[in-house]
């Protein structure tokens, strides 16, 4: 531990890390690390409160919330994340803006601060890939993306690492988002056929579907009637706020619903529509008992992904390690630490003439 | 708003700002701004949840907590603060390590990140100076400091701006802290007599006393019996955790106790010892009705200072303004914001050969 410095990984730093390490290798590493964290998860050793935050309506509706996790005898990681659906059109900014910080629990020292925009997109994709591994048919080849914003790119990327995808069917109520999608995934070099479709066609023809929309509170679900393959697996990514839902209750009640974090999903996720008895085991429980849940791959399943601080800890840890490997990032002395810890005004002594 | 950059004020930046602006002028500005914020405080417009965090025992006991405030239609400010009493002796680090960040509520953008170590010491001092203005005798000339760590320096500095102090009586159970105190305040150029004394002597002879110790949970109070001047005012700064108290119940019950934040003080402050009926109006209420509370200056009073996110917002705002004025700080592109907000992998397009 360098006790006096904080490593800052900026936007360009995290891009550099991803280029140096290779974007597929990075996604594979992330999925593997997340898989290990889920398998080894112990709630006595990783304490995750339900996230909290401020939300508001008005001219620029949105929320700013904090997602903390305490890895006992190790670190506290806190992601601060904003969700402002007007950002793209009004400010040409991503809907989700975020940063992630890590603190040494021996001292409270801020070890690092990292962009949370790219990292959130990556870890949300990785979580869907992992959930799909446990809940979708291993033969899945047709992926549906409902909502073609920033998250859809990493959903596709992550899931393409676990499945031999041949076709992607996409829908967004914003035509621009649909039209630009193919150009946005070009550099992933996927040998895959992309087609625009309507929601019902997607539901009927896909093996896996990801919903990642900014549907307004009270406006969901995205669809009402549906015909699906018996083994359809849905990664429901968008629902992360009280009143915001993407899927109809009838589909949820007729599917196995696995939240990332049951207590949080009951407040913010698709599971807010369900009684406790209709909510399945969490994806962590399933990953710790995968043999027992093998049968789910043949059934209709929903991963109720509200976002988990554990995922943020994993992705930040990976980037901090790679920053060290590739010597990327800037170390700053952020905290005012002097040679005399009892003197907050230590710096006054260095100056001969002092303005009072 | 520069929507794409985050201003970082490091340890040396905040020192520079304080030197450039003048340390007395800075403290005066801070006290004045805090005074205005308290007078204009409206709980509909400034939303302050009770702080939350992780705490732990073991080899390195301590806590990391988050203190958020939402100024409606403006900003969210979050201080992350660690309290680790073993820091000075074990790691040569301050007990309190901290950083403060500010977010634009229109977009969620992280506007700035600033050292919270010096800023916490400053604003805690300013809060005591302000409380003393409302609760202590205007003629106060003898100040007592029980606990001579980092906070004591700014307590003295701040209070010296509001009162004509002639003498400071100090006590710390750590002899080194007492002996070094005078050298630590030398650069404040105060015309003041500093004497080491025991706690009972301090209580009996002072007009204002500040308690700012790291007494352990369950080990308080700092003293049992006491004789004081009838108008003694105590700024009780150290109590900020369930079970951590500095003052005896008998003194509290026989004083007017004004918390900074009643609900929080009942959990973490001296007020955790009291029934609701024994807790006085908050310092904000008093500052909004100062005429009505004028009589308190002749009585024994306690400011139960647990620390208020509003104070962090004020001190950060002042430093951000001065950073702009003196052109101090570093602007970084922390958040991954691309020209195509829907493409988290935009950077892949800039490269001809891409590692996969």
Interface residues (C-beta under 8 A of the other chain):
Chain A: X3 X8 X10 X11 X12 X14 X15 X18 X19 X20 X21 X22 X23 X24 X25 X47 X49 X52 X53 X54 X56 X58 X59 X60 X62 X63 X64 X66 X68 X70 X72 X73 X76 X78 X80 X81 X82 X83 X84 X87 X88 X91 X92 X93 X94 X95 X96 X97 X98 X99 X101 X103 X105 X106 X107 X108 X109 X110 X113 X115 X116 X117 X118 X121 X122 X148 X149 X150 X153 X154 X157 X177 X180 X184 X185 X187 X188 X189 X330 X332 X333 X334 X335 X336 X337 X339 X340 X341 X342 X343 X344 X345 X347 X348 X349 X351 X354 X355 X356
Chain B: X3 X8 X10 X11 X12 X14 X15 X18 X19 X20 X21 X22 X23 X24 X25 X47 X49 X52 X53 X54 X56 X58 X59 X60 X62 X63 X64 X66 X68 X70 X72 X73 X76 X78 X80 X81 X82 X83 X84 X87 X88 X91 X92 X93 X94 X95 X96 X97 X98 X99 X101 X103 X105 X106 X107 X108 X109 X110 X113 X115 X116 X117 X118 X121 X122 X148 X149 X150 X153 X154 X157 X177 X180 X184 X187 X188 X189 X330 X332 X333 X334 X335 X336 X337 X339 X340 X341 X342 X343 X344 X345 X347 X348 X349 X351 X354 X355 X356
